[in-house]
Amino acid sequence: MRLIFILFLSMFFPLAAHAESGVVESISGGPYQVTTNDFGDSKHTVFTIKLVGTTLKSDVSFIKVGSTFIAECAGSSTVDGRGSKVEGTCLVTDGEGDKYKLKFSRANSGTGGVQTWEGMTGKYVGVKGDCTYEHRPQAHNGTVYGINPAKCMVTK
């Protein structure tokens, strides 16, 4: 009788879903649009960037190796006698139209920084991520390009 009762209850109360987590590695790149104000003892810069990227490695089922994305970002940086700080936010849209928010920052570390992900639509709803990334800038004919490899631990 007890077994029948448990089976009866399980029809109305679904079992808790287990979280999926794993490492995702990607690389992205694109040109920056930069405006800098130089105040002598400090510089303040605002920038926008549209990056195109691809997934190089994925341990989670909802992000496939070879999948592509576009990241539209806005950010700012400050350099003064205390050091440097860069931070910003991106709206990332994958090739299927699903979206997540990415926040990035780095301080006094040259090219290394951190990112956080927050799922917004589609397969990314409920996704959280903590990442490290490397910013590899290159200038060509007056335009600065960013190449950004990233390694993230994501959970859904």
DSSP file (Angstrom, degrees, kcal/mol; ACC not computed):
  #  RESIDUE AA STRUCTURE BP1 BP2  ACC     N-H-->O    O-->H-N    N-H-->O    O-->H-N    TCO  KAPPA ALPHA  PHI   PSI    X-CA   Y-CA   Z-CA
    1    1 A M     >        0   0    0      0, 0.0     4,-2.2     0, 0.0     5,-0.1   0.000 360.0 360.0 360.0 -41.6    0.0    0.0    0.0
    2    2 A R  H  >  +     0   0    0      1,-0.2     4,-2.2     2,-0.2     5,-0.2   0.899 360.0  51.9 -61.7 -40.7    2.8    2.4    0.9
    3    3 A L  H  > S+     0   0    0      1,-0.2     4,-2.5     2,-0.2    -1,-0.2   0.895 108.7  50.6 -62.7 -41.8    4.5    1.8   -2.5
    4    4 A I  H  > S+     0   0    0      1,-0.2     4,-2.5     2,-0.2    -1,-0.2   0.907 109.6  51.1 -63.4 -41.5    1.2    2.6   -4.3
    5    5 A F  H  X S+     0   0    0     -4,-2.2     4,-2.4     2,-0.2    -2,-0.2   0.912 110.5  48.5 -61.7 -43.6    0.9    5.8   -2.3
    6    6 A I  H  X S+     0   0    0     -4,-2.2     4,-2.1     2,-0.2    -2,-0.2   0.912 112.5  48.3 -64.1 -43.3    4.5    6.9   -3.2
    7    7 A L  H  X S+     0   0    0     -4,-2.5     4,-0.9     2,-0.2    -1,-0.2   0.898 110.6  52.0 -63.2 -39.8    3.8    6.1   -6.9
    8    8 A F  H >X S+     0   0    0     -4,-2.5     3,-0.8     1,-0.2     4,-0.6   0.928 110.7  47.3 -61.3 -46.1    0.6    8.1   -6.8
    9    9 A L  H >X S+     0   0    0     -4,-2.4     4,-1.7     1,-0.2     3,-1.2   0.860 104.1  61.5 -63.8 -36.4    2.4   11.1   -5.2
   10   10 A S  H 3< S+     0   0    0     -4,-2.1    -1,-0.2     1,-0.3    -2,-0.2   0.739  94.8  62.8 -66.8 -20.7    5.1   11.0   -7.8
   11   11 A M  H << S+     0   0    0     -4,-0.9    -1,-0.3    -3,-0.8    -2,-0.2   0.810 113.2  34.6 -69.9 -28.1    2.6   11.5  -10.6
   12   12 A F  H << S+     0   0    0     -3,-1.2    -2,-0.2    -4,-0.6    -1,-0.2   0.657 118.6  50.0-100.5 -19.8    1.8   14.9   -9.1
   13   13 A F  S  < S-     0   0    0     -4,-1.7    -1,-0.2     3,-0.0     3,-0.1  -0.876  81.3-144.7-124.1  97.4    5.2   16.0   -7.8
   14   14 A P        -     0   0    0      0, 0.0     3,-0.1     0, 0.0    -3,-0.1  -0.234  28.9 -99.4 -62.3 149.0    7.9   15.7  -10.4
   15   15 A L        -     0   0    0     -5,-0.2     2,-0.1     1,-0.1    -5,-0.0  -0.351  48.1 -92.5 -64.4 147.8   11.3   14.6   -9.2
   16   16 A A        -     0   0    0     -3,-0.1     2,-0.2     1,-0.1    -1,-0.1  -0.407  41.7-121.9 -64.5 134.2   13.8   17.5   -8.8
   17   17 A A        -     0   0    0     -2,-0.1     2,-0.3    -3,-0.1    -1,-0.1  -0.510  23.9-123.7 -75.6 144.3   15.9   18.0  -11.9
   18   18 A H        -     0   0    0     -2,-0.2     2,-0.2     1,-0.1    -1,-0.1  -0.638  25.8-111.2 -88.3 148.7   19.6   17.8  -11.4
   19   19 A A        -     0   0    0     -2,-0.3     2,-0.5   136,-0.0    -1,-0.1  -0.518  23.2-143.9 -77.6 143.8   21.8   20.7  -12.4
   20   20 A E        +     0   0    0     -2,-0.2   136,-2.7     2,-0.0     2,-0.3  -0.925  27.3 168.0-106.5 132.6   24.1   20.3  -15.3
   21   21 A S  E     +A  155   0A   0     -2,-0.5     2,-0.3   134,-0.2   134,-0.2  -0.983   6.2 129.2-143.6 156.1   27.5   22.0  -15.1
   22   22 A G  E     -A  154   0A   0    132,-2.0   132,-2.8    -2,-0.3     2,-0.4  -0.980  51.9 -66.2 177.4-178.8   30.8   22.0  -17.0
   23   23 A V  E     -A  153   0A   0     -2,-0.3    36,-2.1   130,-0.2     2,-0.4  -0.724  35.7-170.7 -94.2 137.3   33.5   23.9  -18.7
   24   24 A V  E     -AB 152  58A   0    128,-2.5   128,-3.0    -2,-0.4     2,-0.4  -0.998   2.9-168.3-126.4 128.1   32.9   26.0  -21.8
   25   25 A E  E     +AB 151  57A   0     32,-2.5    31,-2.8    -2,-0.4    32,-1.8  -0.953  15.3 162.1-117.6 137.3   35.8   27.5  -23.8
   26   26 A S  E     -AB 150  55A   0    124,-2.1   124,-2.6    -2,-0.4     2,-0.3  -0.908  26.0-145.9-143.5 169.0   35.3   30.1  -26.5
   27   27 A I  E     +AB 149  54A   0     27,-1.9    27,-2.1    -2,-0.3     2,-0.3  -0.995  20.2 173.8-139.6 140.8   37.2   32.7  -28.5
   28   28 A S  E     +AB 148  53A   0    120,-1.0   120,-3.4    -2,-0.3     2,-0.3  -0.938   2.0 175.9-140.8 161.8   35.8   36.0  -29.9
   29   29 A G  E     +AB 147  52A   0     23,-1.9    23,-2.3    -2,-0.3   118,-0.2  -0.987  10.4 135.1-163.9 158.3   37.1   39.0  -31.6
   30   30 A G  E     -A  146   0A   0    116,-1.6   116,-2.8    -2,-0.3     2,-0.2  -0.939  48.9 -66.8 171.2 171.9   36.1   42.3  -33.2
   31   31 A P  E     -A  145   0A   0      0, 0.0    19,-0.9     0, 0.0     2,-0.3  -0.534  40.2-137.1 -84.1 144.4   36.8   46.0  -33.6
   32   32 A Y  E     -C   49   0A   0    112,-3.2     2,-0.6    -2,-0.2   112,-0.5  -0.724   1.7-149.1 -94.7 145.6   36.4   48.6  -30.8
   33   33 A Q  E     -C   48   0A   0     15,-2.7    15,-1.9    -2,-0.3     2,-0.4  -0.985  32.6-172.1-108.9 116.5   34.9   52.0  -31.1
   34   34 A V  E     -C   47   0A   0     -2,-0.6     2,-0.4    13,-0.2    13,-0.2  -0.905  24.8-178.0-123.6 137.1   36.8   54.1  -28.5
   35   35 A T  E     -C   46   0A   0     11,-2.3    11,-2.4    -2,-0.4     2,-0.4  -0.989  15.2-172.7-129.2 123.7   36.5   57.6  -27.1
   36   36 A T  E     -C   45   0A   0     -2,-0.4     2,-0.5     9,-0.2     9,-0.2  -0.953  14.4-160.0-121.3 134.9   39.1   58.7  -24.5
   37   37 A N  E     -C   44   0A   0      7,-2.9     7,-2.4    -2,-0.4     2,-0.6  -0.967  12.7-157.0-108.9 121.2   39.2   61.8  -22.4
   38   38 A D  E     +C   43   0A   0     -2,-0.5     5,-0.2     5,-0.2     3,-0.0  -0.884  16.5 176.2-103.3 116.2   42.7   62.6  -21.1
   39   39 A F        -     0   0    0      3,-3.3     2,-1.9    -2,-0.6     4,-0.1   0.086  49.0-113.6-105.4  21.3   42.8   64.7  -18.0
   40   40 A G  S    S+     0   0    0      2,-0.2    -1,-0.1     1,-0.2     3,-0.1  -0.463 112.2  41.9  83.3 -68.8   46.5   64.6  -17.4
   41   41 A D  S    S+     0   0    0     -2,-1.9    40,-0.5     1,-0.1     2,-0.3   0.494 127.0  22.6 -90.8  -3.1   46.5   62.6  -14.2
   42   42 A S        -     0   0    0     38,-0.2    -3,-3.3    39,-0.1     2,-0.4  -0.990  62.2-148.0-157.4 155.0   43.8   60.2  -15.4
   43   43 A K  E     -CD  38  79A   0     36,-2.6    36,-2.3    -2,-0.3     2,-0.5  -0.989   9.4-165.5-126.1 136.1   42.2   58.9  -18.6
   44   44 A H  E     -CD  37  78A   0     -7,-2.4    -7,-2.9    -2,-0.4     2,-0.4  -0.987  11.4-175.6-123.7 126.0   38.6   57.8  -18.9
   45   45 A T  E     -CD  36  77A   0     32,-2.8    32,-2.5    -2,-0.5     2,-0.4  -0.954  12.7-167.0-125.5 138.2   37.5   55.8  -21.9
   46   46 A V  E     +CD  35  76A   0    -11,-2.4   -11,-2.3    -2,-0.4     2,-0.3  -0.947  19.6 175.4-116.7 146.3   34.2   54.5  -23.1
   47   47 A F  E     -CD  34  75A   0     28,-2.4    28,-2.5    -2,-0.4     2,-0.3  -0.992  22.9-157.4-149.0 154.9   33.9   51.9  -25.8
   48   48 A T  E     -CD  33  74A   0    -15,-1.9   -15,-2.7    -2,-0.3     2,-0.3  -0.952  16.9-179.3-125.7 152.3   31.6   49.7  -27.7
   49   49 A I  E     -CD  32  73A   0     24,-1.9    24,-3.0    -2,-0.3     2,-0.6  -0.987  20.7-154.1-151.5 140.3   32.5   46.5  -29.5
   50   50 A K  E     - D   0  72A   0    -19,-0.9     2,-0.3    -2,-0.3    22,-0.2  -0.970  25.3-168.3-115.8 114.7   30.7   43.9  -31.5
   51   51 A L  E     - D   0  71A   0     20,-2.9    20,-2.4    -2,-0.6     2,-0.4  -0.775  14.6-155.8-104.8 144.6   32.4   40.5  -31.3
   52   52 A V  E     +BD  29  70A   0    -23,-2.3   -23,-1.9    -2,-0.3     2,-0.3  -0.960  28.8 167.0-112.4 139.6   31.8   37.4  -33.3
   53   53 A G  E     -BD  28  69A   0     16,-2.5    16,-1.8    -2,-0.4     2,-0.3  -0.905  25.9-148.8-147.7 172.8   32.8   34.1  -31.6
   54   54 A T  E     -BD  27  68A   0    -27,-2.1   -27,-1.9    -2,-0.3     2,-0.5  -0.982  27.9-110.4-144.1 154.1   32.7   30.4  -31.5
   55   55 A T  E     +B   26   0A   0     12,-2.1    11,-2.7    -2,-0.3   -29,-0.3  -0.754  27.4 179.8 -87.1 125.4   32.7   27.6  -28.9
   56   56 A L  E    S+     0   0A   0    -31,-2.8     2,-0.3    -2,-0.5   -30,-0.2   0.773  70.0  10.0 -94.3 -32.8   35.9   25.6  -28.9
   57   57 A K  E     +B   25   0A   0    -32,-1.8   -32,-2.5     7,-0.1    -1,-0.3  -0.994  62.7 178.7-148.9 142.5   35.1   23.2  -26.0
   58   58 A S  E     -B   24   0A   0     -2,-0.3   -34,-0.2   -34,-0.2     7,-0.2  -0.939  19.8-177.7-152.1 128.1   31.9   22.4  -24.1
   59   59 A D  S    S+     0   0    0    -36,-2.1     2,-0.3    -2,-0.3   -38,-0.1   0.326  70.2  82.0 -99.1   4.1   31.2   19.9  -21.4
   60   60 A V  S >  S-     0   0    0      3,-0.3     3,-0.9   -37,-0.3   -38,-0.1  -0.859  75.4-135.2-114.5 148.4   27.5   20.8  -21.3
   61   61 A S  T 3  S+     0   0    0     -2,-0.3    -1,-0.1     1,-0.2     3,-0.0   0.759  99.2  60.5 -71.8 -25.6   24.7   19.6  -23.6
   62   62 A F  T 3  S+     0   0    0      1,-0.1     2,-0.4    61,-0.1    -1,-0.2   0.517 100.9  56.3 -87.0  -3.9   23.1   23.0  -24.2
   63   63 A I  S <  S-     0   0    0     -3,-0.9    -3,-0.3     4,-0.0     2,-0.3  -0.972  77.9-154.3-127.0 116.5   26.2   24.6  -25.8
   64   64 A K    >   -     0   0    0     -2,-0.4     3,-2.0     1,-0.1    -9,-0.3  -0.657  23.6-106.2 -93.8 142.3   27.6   22.8  -28.8
   65   65 A V  T 3  S+     0   0    0     -2,-0.3    -9,-0.2     1,-0.3     3,-0.1  -0.443 109.7  26.1 -60.1 134.4   31.3   22.9  -29.9
   66   66 A G  T 3  S+     0   0    0    -11,-2.7    -1,-0.3     1,-0.3   -10,-0.1   0.301  87.4 139.1  90.2  -9.1   31.4   25.0  -33.1
   67   67 A S    <   -     0   0    0     -3,-2.0   -12,-2.1   -12,-0.1    -1,-0.3  -0.373  43.1-139.3 -66.8 150.9   28.3   27.0  -32.2
   68   68 A T  E     -D   54   0A   0    -14,-0.2    27,-1.7    -3,-0.1     2,-0.3  -0.701  20.1-177.7-112.6 161.8   28.6   30.7  -33.0
   69   69 A F  E     -DE  53  94A   0    -16,-1.8   -16,-2.5    25,-0.3     2,-0.4  -0.988  20.7-140.8-153.7 158.2   27.6   33.9  -31.2
   70   70 A I  E     -DE  52  93A   0     23,-2.5    23,-2.8    -2,-0.3     2,-0.5  -0.990  17.3-162.0-119.1 130.5   27.5   37.7  -31.5
   71   71 A A  E     -DE  51  92A   0    -20,-2.4   -20,-2.9    -2,-0.4     2,-0.6  -0.968   3.1-163.6-116.3 122.7   28.3   39.8  -28.4
   72   72 A E  E     -DE  50  91A   0     19,-2.4    19,-2.3    -2,-0.5     2,-0.3  -0.927  24.3-178.1-105.8 115.1   27.3   43.5  -28.4
   73   73 A C  E     -DE  49  90A   0    -24,-3.0   -24,-1.9    -2,-0.6     2,-0.4  -0.828  25.1-172.1-123.9 150.4   29.2   45.2  -25.6
   74   74 A A  E     +DE  48  89A   0     15,-2.1    15,-2.2    -2,-0.3     2,-0.3  -0.994  25.9 148.9-134.1 140.1   29.5   48.6  -24.0
   75   75 A G  E     -DE  47  88A   0    -28,-2.5   -28,-2.4    -2,-0.4     2,-0.3  -0.928  29.0-139.4-157.5-179.9   32.2   49.4  -21.4
   76   76 A S  E     -DE  46  87A   0     11,-2.6    11,-2.3    -2,-0.3     2,-0.3  -0.977   8.0-160.1-146.8 157.4   34.5   51.9  -19.8
   77   77 A S  E     -DE  45  86A   0    -32,-2.5   -32,-2.8    -2,-0.3     2,-0.4  -0.990   1.0-162.8-139.9 151.2   38.0   52.1  -18.4
   78   78 A T  E     -DE  44  85A   0      7,-2.3     7,-1.9    -2,-0.3     2,-0.4  -1.000   3.8-174.2-133.1 133.5   39.8   54.4  -16.0
   79   79 A V  E     +DE  43  84A   0    -36,-2.3   -36,-2.6    -2,-0.4     2,-0.2  -0.994  25.4 134.8-127.8 124.6   43.5   54.8  -15.6
   80   80 A D  E >  S- E   0  83A   0      3,-2.6     3,-1.5    -2,-0.4   -38,-0.2  -0.790  70.7 -65.9-148.8-167.7   44.9   57.0  -12.9
   81   81 A G  T 3  S+     0   0    0    -40,-0.5     3,-0.1     1,-0.3   -39,-0.1   0.680 128.3  56.4 -63.8 -18.3   47.6   57.0  -10.2
   82   82 A R  T 3  S-     0   0    0      1,-0.3     2,-0.3     0, 0.0    -1,-0.3   0.589 118.8 -98.0 -89.1 -12.3   45.8   54.2   -8.3
   83   83 A G  E <   -E   80   0A   0     -3,-1.5    -3,-2.6     2,-0.0     2,-0.3  -0.938  47.8 -55.1 132.6-155.8   45.8   51.8  -11.3
   84   84 A S  E     -E   79   0A   0     -2,-0.3    24,-1.1    -5,-0.2     2,-0.3  -0.919  35.5-173.7-130.1 154.6   43.5   50.7  -14.0
   85   85 A K  E     -EF  78 107A   0     -7,-1.9    -7,-2.3    -2,-0.3     2,-0.4  -0.980   0.7-175.1-149.0 133.3   40.0   49.3  -14.2
   86   86 A V  E     +EF  77 106A   0     20,-2.8    20,-2.1    -2,-0.3     2,-0.3  -0.993  15.3 157.8-127.7 135.9   37.9   48.0  -17.1
   87   87 A E  E     +EF  76 105A   0    -11,-2.3   -11,-2.6    -2,-0.4     2,-0.3  -0.991   3.5 137.0-154.7 155.4   34.2   46.9  -16.8
   88   88 A G  E     -EF  75 104A   0     16,-2.0    16,-2.3    -2,-0.3     2,-0.3  -0.981  36.3-110.0-177.1-176.7   31.2   46.5  -19.1
   89   89 A T  E     -EF  74 103A   0    -15,-2.2   -15,-2.1    -2,-0.3     2,-0.4  -0.988  20.7-163.5-137.9 142.3   28.2   44.4  -20.1
   90   90 A C  E     -EF  73 102A   0     12,-3.2    12,-2.4    -2,-0.3     2,-0.6  -0.950  16.8-143.2-125.2 146.7   27.5   42.4  -23.3
   91   91 A L  E     -EF  72 101A   0    -19,-2.3   -19,-2.4    -2,-0.4     2,-0.5  -0.963  26.8-160.0-102.2 117.6   24.3   41.0  -24.7
   92   92 A V  E     -EF  71 100A   0      8,-2.8     8,-1.9    -2,-0.6     2,-0.5  -0.878  10.4-174.4-106.7 127.6   25.3   37.7  -26.3
   93   93 A T  E     -EF  70  99A   0    -23,-2.8   -23,-2.5    -2,-0.5     6,-0.2  -0.983  12.8-148.3-121.7 124.7   23.0   36.1  -29.0
   94   94 A D  E >   -E   69   0A   0      4,-2.7     3,-2.1    -2,-0.5   -25,-0.3  -0.268  37.2 -89.9 -85.5 178.0   23.8   32.7  -30.3
   95   95 A G  T 3  S+     0   0    0    -27,-1.7   -26,-0.1     1,-0.3    -1,-0.1   0.638 127.2  52.6 -63.6 -15.6   23.2   31.3  -33.8
   96   96 A E  T 3  S-     0   0    0    -28,-0.2    -1,-0.3     2,-0.1   -27,-0.1   0.398 120.2-106.1 -98.8   0.8   19.7   30.1  -32.7
   97   97 A G  S <  S+     0   0    0     -3,-2.1     2,-0.2     1,-0.3    -2,-0.1   0.431  73.2 139.1  91.5  -0.9   18.7   33.5  -31.3
   98   98 A D        -     0   0    0     -5,-0.0    -4,-2.7     1,-0.0     2,-0.3  -0.508  37.3-150.3 -78.5 149.9   19.0   32.5  -27.6
   99   99 A K  E     +F   93   0A   0     -6,-0.2    21,-2.1    -2,-0.2    22,-2.0  -0.882  22.4 175.6-129.2 150.7   20.5   35.2  -25.3
  100  100 A Y  E     -FG  92 119A   0     -8,-1.9    -8,-2.8    -2,-0.3     2,-0.4  -0.982  29.6-120.2-144.0 156.4   22.5   35.7  -22.1
  101  101 A K  E     -FG  91 118A   0     17,-2.9    17,-2.1    -2,-0.3     2,-0.4  -0.787  25.0-165.1 -95.0 137.0   24.0   38.7  -20.4
  102  102 A L  E     -FG  90 117A   0    -12,-2.4   -12,-3.2    -2,-0.4     2,-0.4  -0.989   3.2-167.0-124.6 125.5   27.8   38.8  -19.8
  103  103 A K  E     -FG  89 116A   0     13,-2.4    13,-2.2    -2,-0.4     2,-0.3  -0.922  12.0-171.4-108.9 139.0   29.5   41.2  -17.4
  104  104 A F  E     +FG  88 115A   0    -16,-2.3   -16,-2.0    -2,-0.4     2,-0.3  -0.933  10.4 165.5-130.8 153.8   33.2   41.6  -17.6
  105  105 A S  E     +FG  87 114A   0      9,-2.2     9,-2.7    -2,-0.3     2,-0.3  -0.980   8.4 177.0-159.5 153.4   35.9   43.3  -15.5
  106  106 A R  E     -F   86   0A   0    -20,-2.1   -20,-2.8    -2,-0.3     2,-0.4  -0.957   8.0-168.2-154.7 148.5   39.6   43.5  -15.1
  107  107 A A  E     -F   85   0A   0     -2,-0.3   -22,-0.2     5,-0.3     5,-0.1  -0.985  66.7 -25.4-144.6 128.3   41.8   45.6  -12.8
  108  108 A N  S    S+     0   0    0    -24,-1.1     3,-0.1    -2,-0.4   -23,-0.1   0.708 103.8 107.1  47.9  25.9   45.6   46.2  -12.7
  109  109 A S  S >  S-     0   0    0      1,-0.3     3,-1.4     3,-0.2     2,-1.0   0.218  74.6-135.3-119.4  15.4   46.1   42.8  -14.3
  110  110 A G  T 3  S-     0   0    0      1,-0.2    -1,-0.3   -26,-0.0    -2,-0.1  -0.551  80.9  -8.1  70.7-106.6   47.1   43.8  -17.8
  111  111 A T  T 3  S+     0   0    0     -2,-1.0    24,-3.1    -3,-0.1     2,-0.3   0.555 110.4  93.2-107.3  -8.9   45.1   41.5  -20.1
  112  112 A G  E <   + H   0 134A   0     -3,-1.4    -5,-0.3    22,-0.2     2,-0.3  -0.636  45.9 148.0 -91.8 144.8   43.4   39.0  -17.7
  113  113 A G  E     - H   0 133A   0     20,-2.4    20,-2.0    -2,-0.3     2,-0.3  -0.871  36.7-104.7-154.2-172.2   39.9   39.4  -16.3
  114  114 A V  E     -GH 105 132A   0     -9,-2.7    -9,-2.2    -2,-0.3     2,-0.3  -0.902  22.0-167.1-125.9 154.1   36.7   37.8  -15.1
  115  115 A Q  E     -GH 104 131A   0     16,-1.6    16,-2.7    -2,-0.3     2,-0.4  -0.956   6.1-156.3-133.9 153.3   33.2   37.4  -16.6
  116  116 A T  E     -GH 103 130A   0    -13,-2.2   -13,-2.4    -2,-0.3     2,-0.4  -0.992  10.6-151.2-127.5 143.3   29.9   36.4  -15.3
  117  117 A W  E     -GH 102 129A   0     12,-2.2    12,-1.4    -2,-0.4     2,-0.3  -0.856  10.7-175.5-109.6 146.0   27.0   35.0  -17.3
  118  118 A E  E     -GH 101 128A   0    -17,-2.1   -17,-2.9    -2,-0.4    10,-0.2  -0.914  26.7-127.5-140.7 115.3   23.3   35.2  -16.6
  119  119 A G  E     +G  100   0A   0      8,-2.9     7,-0.3    -2,-0.3   -19,-0.2  -0.251  30.7 170.2 -62.8 145.2   20.9   33.4  -18.9
  120  120 A M        +     0   0    0    -21,-2.1     2,-0.3     1,-0.4   -20,-0.2   0.709  54.6   9.9-122.1 -49.5   18.0   35.4  -20.4
  121  121 A T  S >  S-     0   0    0    -22,-2.0     3,-1.9     4,-0.1    -1,-0.4  -0.892 101.8 -10.8-136.4 163.4   16.2   33.4  -23.1
  122  122 A G  G >  S-     0   0    0     -2,-0.3     3,-1.7     1,-0.3   -25,-0.0  -0.164 126.2  -0.2  56.3-133.9   15.8   30.0  -24.6
  123  123 A K  G 3  S+     0   0    0      1,-0.3    -1,-0.3   -61,-0.1   -61,-0.1   0.641 129.9  63.1 -65.6 -14.5   18.3   27.4  -23.6
  124  124 A Y  G X   +     0   0    0     -3,-1.9     3,-2.7   -25,-0.2    -1,-0.3   0.529  68.0 121.8 -90.6  -6.0   20.1   29.9  -21.4
  125  125 A V  T <  S+     0   0    0     -3,-1.7    -5,-0.1     1,-0.3     3,-0.1  -0.393  86.5  12.9 -57.7 126.4   17.2   30.5  -19.0
  126  126 A G  T 3  S+     0   0    0     -7,-0.3     2,-0.3     1,-0.3    -1,-0.3   0.403  95.9 137.2  86.3  -1.9   18.6   29.5  -15.6
  127  127 A V    <   -     0   0    0     -3,-2.7    -8,-2.9    29,-0.1     2,-0.3  -0.604  28.3-178.3 -82.3 137.0   22.2   29.5  -16.7
  128  128 A K  E     -HI 118 155A   0     27,-2.4    27,-2.7    -2,-0.3     2,-0.3  -0.969   5.2-176.1-127.1 146.5   24.9   31.0  -14.5
  129  129 A G  E     -HI 117 154A   0    -12,-1.4   -12,-2.2    -2,-0.3     2,-0.4  -1.000  19.7-162.4-147.2 146.1   28.6   31.2  -15.4
  130  130 A D  E     +HI 116 153A   0     23,-1.9    23,-2.7    -2,-0.3     2,-0.3  -0.999  28.8 174.5-125.6 127.7   31.9   32.3  -13.9
  131  131 A C  E     -HI 115 152A   0    -16,-2.7   -16,-1.6    -2,-0.4     2,-0.4  -0.859  30.5-146.1-133.8 159.5   34.7   32.8  -16.4
  132  132 A T  E     -HI 114 151A   0     19,-2.3    19,-2.6    -2,-0.3     2,-0.3  -0.948  27.9-179.3-116.8 148.9   38.3   34.0  -16.8
  133  133 A Y  E     -HI 113 150A   0    -20,-2.0   -20,-2.4    -2,-0.4     2,-0.4  -0.960  22.3-138.5-144.0 162.8   39.3   35.7  -20.1
  134  134 A E  E     -H  112   0A   0     15,-2.2     2,-0.6    -2,-0.3   -22,-0.2  -0.989  12.9-148.2-123.3 131.5   42.3   37.2  -21.7
  135  135 A H        -     0   0    0    -24,-3.1    13,-0.2    -2,-0.4    11,-0.0  -0.888  14.6-177.5-100.7 119.7   42.1   40.4  -23.7
  136  136 A R  E     -J  147   0A   0     11,-2.5    11,-1.2    -2,-0.6     2,-0.1  -0.820  11.9-166.7-117.7  89.3   44.6   40.4  -26.6
  137  137 A P  E     -J  146   0A   0      0, 0.0     2,-0.3     0, 0.0     9,-0.2  -0.438   8.4-177.8 -78.1 149.9   44.3   43.8  -28.3
  138  138 A Q  E     -J  145   0A   0      7,-2.4     7,-3.2    -2,-0.1     2,-0.4  -0.967  13.8-147.5-145.5 131.7   45.9   44.6  -31.7
  139  139 A A  E     +J  144   0A   0     -2,-0.3     2,-0.3     5,-0.2     5,-0.2  -0.780  18.7 172.7 -99.3 142.4   45.8   47.9  -33.5
  140  140 A H  E >   -J  143   0A   0      3,-2.6     3,-1.8    -2,-0.4    -2,-0.0  -0.914  69.0 -17.1-150.8 121.4   45.7   48.1  -37.3
  141  141 A N  T 3  S-     0   0    0     -2,-0.3     3,-0.1     1,-0.3    -2,-0.0   0.863 129.0 -48.8  51.8  41.8   45.3   51.3  -39.4
  142  142 A G  T 3  S+     0   0    0      1,-0.2     2,-0.4     0, 0.0    -1,-0.3   0.419 116.6 109.3  83.8  -1.9   44.0   53.2  -36.4
  143  143 A T  E <   - J   0 140A   0     -3,-1.8    -3,-2.6  -110,-0.1     2,-0.5  -0.904  59.5-142.1-109.4 136.7   41.4   50.6  -35.3
  144  144 A V  E     - J   0 139A   0   -112,-0.5  -112,-3.2    -2,-0.4     2,-0.4  -0.850  16.7-164.9 -97.2 129.4   41.8   48.5  -32.1
  145  145 A Y  E     -AJ  31 138A   0     -7,-3.2    -7,-2.4    -2,-0.5     2,-0.5  -0.894   6.9-147.3-110.8 142.1   40.7   44.9  -32.4
  146  146 A G  E     -AJ  30 137A   0   -116,-2.8  -116,-1.6    -2,-0.4     2,-0.5  -0.936   8.4-168.5-111.0 132.8   40.1   42.6  -29.4
  147  147 A I  E     -AJ  29 136A   0    -11,-1.2   -11,-2.5    -2,-0.5  -118,-0.2  -0.988  14.7-173.5-115.1 125.8   40.8   38.9  -29.4
  148  148 A N  E     -A   28   0A   0   -120,-3.4  -120,-1.0    -2,-0.5     2,-0.3  -0.804  13.5-171.7-132.9  91.5   39.3   37.3  -26.3
  149  149 A P  E     -A   27   0A   0      0, 0.0   -15,-2.2     0, 0.0     2,-0.3  -0.625  19.9-172.2 -74.5 140.9   39.8   33.6  -25.4
  150  150 A A  E     -AI  26 133A   0   -124,-2.6  -124,-2.1    -2,-0.3     2,-0.4  -0.978  21.2-161.3-137.8 148.5   37.6   32.7  -22.4
  151  151 A K  E     -AI  25 132A   0    -19,-2.6   -19,-2.3    -2,-0.3     2,-0.3  -0.989  22.0-177.2-130.5 121.9   37.1   29.7  -20.1
  152  152 A C  E     -AI  24 131A   0   -128,-3.0  -128,-2.5    -2,-0.4     2,-0.6  -0.904  28.8-146.5-125.7 145.9   33.9   29.4  -18.1
  153  153 A M  E     -AI  23 130A   0    -23,-2.7   -23,-1.9    -2,-0.3     2,-0.3  -0.959  33.8-173.0-103.6 112.9   32.3   27.1  -15.6
  154  154 A V  E     -AI  22 129A   0   -132,-2.8  -132,-2.0    -2,-0.6     2,-0.4  -0.827  11.3-169.9-113.4 149.0   28.6   27.2  -16.4
  155  155 A T  E      AI  21 128A   0    -27,-2.7   -27,-2.4    -2,-0.3  -134,-0.2  -0.998 360.0 360.0-137.1 139.0   25.7   25.7  -14.5
  156  156 A K              0   0    0   -136,-2.7  -135,-0.1    -2,-0.4    -1,-0.1   0.303 360.0 360.0-128.8 360.0   22.0   25.2  -15.5
